[in-house]
Amino acid sequence: MNSPESPQQQLLLAELHSYTAANSIEEQHRLDMIELVEAHEAWWHRDTLPGHITASAFVVSPDLDKLLLHFHRKLDRWLQFGGHDEGEKHPAKAVLRELVEESGLQQFEFFGAPNFFDLDIHPIPESPKMAAHLHYDVRFLFVADDRQILQPADGESKRLRWMSLKDAAEALDEESSQRVYRKILDLRHAKK
């Protein structure tokens, strides 16, 4: 595809082009995402293979000392919130829906503007309904009061927990999550 057809493609590409990656790994993810969005009109659709754009939310407490995680019902591990685009055709819109469904949070906001906080590409194993594929994950940072009641939608999250940043970093042991952890630490140091 030489030029994107839809306004949604144009918007996402502009955001990806203006994003500054934290390191060479994230920069490669950014370039691969640009290639995906340029090549596939349905870049957002879960049936697009070898992968598609997804959206994630890392939720911090106002003091940036805690991170809210959920125990994923299918993958049986602690993760940030997020998932597939269900027709929103923009990761910032999809992540808002996913965050409410999976966490039950009623009061939260983007940390600053709804800008990308991190980019990651990770493999998703084969399931009875889907071949193995890649999630081109656009990640956002949110802030929420850690005292509010959490009531996720039925069938979404097994457990929810506010964890210290250190405990969250141990629970999220992948390289990309460690990069997010370092970015949050940098924000916390800059805030002091």
C-alpha positions as CSV (number, residue, x, y, z in Angstrom):
1,M,0.0,0.0,0.0
2,N,1.6,3.3,-1.1
3,S,-0.6,5.7,0.8
4,P,-2.9,4.8,3.7
5,E,-6.6,4.8,2.6
6,S,-8.3,5.6,5.9
7,P,-8.0,8.5,8.3
8,Q,-7.4,6.0,11.1
9,Q,-4.4,4.6,9.3
10,Q,-3.1,8.1,8.6
11,L,-3.5,9.1,12.3
12,L,-1.8,6.0,13.7
13,L,1.1,6.3,11.2
14,A,1.6,10.0,12.1
15,E,1.7,9.0,15.8
16,L,4.1,6.2,15.1
17,H,6.4,8.4,13.0
18,S,6.5,11.0,15.8
19,Y,7.1,8.6,18.6
20,T,10.6,8.4,20.1
21,A,11.7,5.0,21.2
22,A,13.7,4.4,24.4
23,N,16.2,1.9,22.8
24,S,17.0,0.0,19.7
25,I,14.6,-2.8,20.5
26,E,11.7,-0.5,20.9
27,E,12.8,1.4,17.7
28,Q,12.6,-1.8,15.7
29,H,9.1,-2.4,17.1
30,R,8.1,1.1,16.0
31,L,9.5,0.5,12.5
32,D,7.7,-2.9,12.3
33,M,4.5,-1.4,13.4
34,I,4.7,1.3,10.7
35,E,5.3,-1.5,8.1
36,L,2.2,-3.4,9.4
37,V,-0.1,-0.4,9.4
38,E,1.0,0.6,5.9
39,A,0.6,-3.0,4.5
40,H,-2.7,-3.9,6.0
41,E,-5.9,-2.0,5.8
42,A,-7.3,-4.1,8.6
43,W,-4.2,-3.5,10.8
44,W,-6.5,-3.3,13.8
45,H,-8.5,-6.6,13.2
46,R,-7.8,-9.7,15.3
47,D,-7.9,-11.9,12.1
48,T,-5.1,-10.0,10.4
49,L,-2.0,-12.2,10.3
50,P,0.9,-12.6,10.9
51,G,-0.3,-10.0,13.5
52,H,-2.3,-6.9,14.4
53,I,-2.2,-3.8,16.5
54,T,-3.4,-4.3,20.1
55,A,-3.5,-1.9,23.1
56,S,-2.3,-2.1,26.7
57,A,-2.7,-0.1,29.8
58,F,-0.2,0.2,32.6
59,V,-2.0,1.8,35.6
60,V,0.0,3.6,38.3
61,S,-1.1,5.2,41.6
62,P,-0.9,9.0,41.8
63,D,2.4,8.8,43.7
64,L,3.8,6.4,41.0
65,D,4.7,3.9,43.7
66,K,2.2,1.2,42.7
67,L,1.1,-0.6,39.6
68,L,-2.2,-2.3,39.1
69,L,-2.0,-5.7,37.5
70,H,-4.5,-8.5,36.8
71,F,-4.0,-12.2,36.7
72,H,-4.9,-13.2,33.1
73,R,-7.6,-15.8,32.9
74,K,-6.2,-17.6,29.9
75,L,-2.4,-17.1,30.2
76,D,-2.3,-17.7,34.0
77,R,0.1,-14.9,34.8
78,W,0.2,-11.3,36.0
79,L,-0.1,-8.8,33.1
80,Q,-1.0,-5.2,32.4
81,F,-4.5,-4.6,31.0
82,G,-5.3,-4.6,27.3
83,G,-6.3,-6.5,24.3
84,H,-7.8,-6.4,20.8
85,D,-9.4,-3.5,18.9
86,E,-13.1,-4.3,18.6
87,G,-13.8,-1.7,15.8
88,E,-12.5,1.4,17.6
89,K,-9.7,1.6,15.0
90,H,-7.3,3.4,17.3
91,P,-5.3,1.9,20.2
92,A,-6.2,4.8,22.6
93,K,-9.9,4.1,22.1
94,A,-9.5,0.3,22.4
95,V,-7.4,0.6,25.6
96,L,-10.1,2.6,27.4
97,R,-12.7,-0.1,26.8
98,E,-10.3,-2.9,27.8
99,L,-9.2,-1.1,30.9
100,V,-12.8,-0.7,32.2
101,E,-13.7,-4.3,31.3
102,E,-10.7,-5.9,32.9
103,S,-10.1,-3.8,35.9
104,G,-13.5,-2.3,36.8
105,L,-11.9,1.0,37.3
106,Q,-14.4,3.9,37.1
107,Q,-12.0,6.8,37.7
108,F,-8.7,7.0,35.9
109,E,-7.0,9.2,33.3
110,F,-4.2,9.1,30.9
111,F,-0.9,10.1,32.5
112,G,-0.6,13.4,30.7
113,A,-2.0,13.4,27.1
114,P,-3.1,10.1,25.6
115,N,0.3,9.6,24.0
116,F,2.1,6.3,23.5
117,F,4.1,5.2,26.5
118,D,5.8,2.2,25.0
119,L,5.7,-0.1,21.9
120,D,6.2,-3.8,21.9
121,I,5.8,-6.8,19.7
122,H,5.3,-10.2,21.3
123,P,4.2,-13.7,20.2
124,I,0.8,-15.1,21.1
125,P,0.7,-18.9,21.2
126,E,-1.7,-21.0,19.1
127,S,-5.1,-21.6,20.5
128,P,-8.1,-23.7,19.3
129,K,-9.6,-20.6,17.7
130,M,-6.4,-18.9,16.4
131,A,-3.1,-19.7,14.8
132,A,0.0,-18.4,16.6
133,H,0.5,-14.7,15.8
134,L,2.0,-11.4,16.9
135,H,0.6,-8.6,19.0
136,Y,1.9,-5.2,17.9
137,D,1.1,-3.7,21.2
138,V,0.7,0.1,21.7
139,R,1.0,0.8,25.4
140,F,-0.4,3.7,27.4
141,L,0.2,4.9,30.9
142,F,-2.8,5.7,33.2
143,V,-3.1,7.0,36.7
144,A,-5.8,5.9,39.1
145,D,-6.6,6.2,42.8
146,D,-5.5,2.9,44.3
147,R,-8.3,3.1,47.0
148,Q,-11.2,2.7,44.6
149,I,-13.2,-0.5,44.4
150,L,-12.3,-2.7,41.5
151,Q,-15.1,-4.7,39.8
152,P,-14.1,-6.2,36.5
153,A,-16.7,-7.5,34.0
154,D,-17.6,-11.2,34.4
155,G,-15.1,-13.5,32.9
156,E,-12.4,-10.9,32.5
157,S,-9.8,-11.0,35.3
158,K,-9.2,-13.8,37.8
159,R,-7.5,-11.4,40.3
160,L,-6.5,-7.8,40.6
161,R,-3.7,-6.4,42.7
162,W,-2.0,-3.1,43.4
163,M,1.7,-4.0,43.7
164,S,4.8,-2.0,44.6
165,L,6.8,-1.2,41.5
166,K,9.5,-3.6,42.6
167,D,7.0,-6.5,43.0
168,A,5.3,-5.6,39.7
169,A,8.7,-5.7,38.0
170,E,9.2,-9.2,39.3
171,A,5.7,-10.3,38.3
172,L,6.2,-8.9,34.8
173,D,9.5,-10.5,34.0
174,E,9.7,-9.9,30.3
175,E,12.2,-7.5,28.8
176,S,9.5,-5.2,27.5
177,S,7.9,-4.9,30.9
178,Q,11.2,-4.1,32.4
179,R,11.6,-1.3,29.9
180,V,8.2,0.1,31.1
181,Y,9.2,-0.3,34.7
182,R,12.4,1.8,34.0
183,K,10.3,4.5,32.3
184,I,7.9,4.7,35.3
185,L,10.9,5.0,37.6
186,D,12.3,7.8,35.5
187,L,9.0,9.6,35.8
188,R,8.9,9.1,39.5
189,H,12.5,10.5,39.9
190,A,11.6,13.5,37.7
191,K,8.5,14.2,39.8
192,K,10.5,14.5,43.0
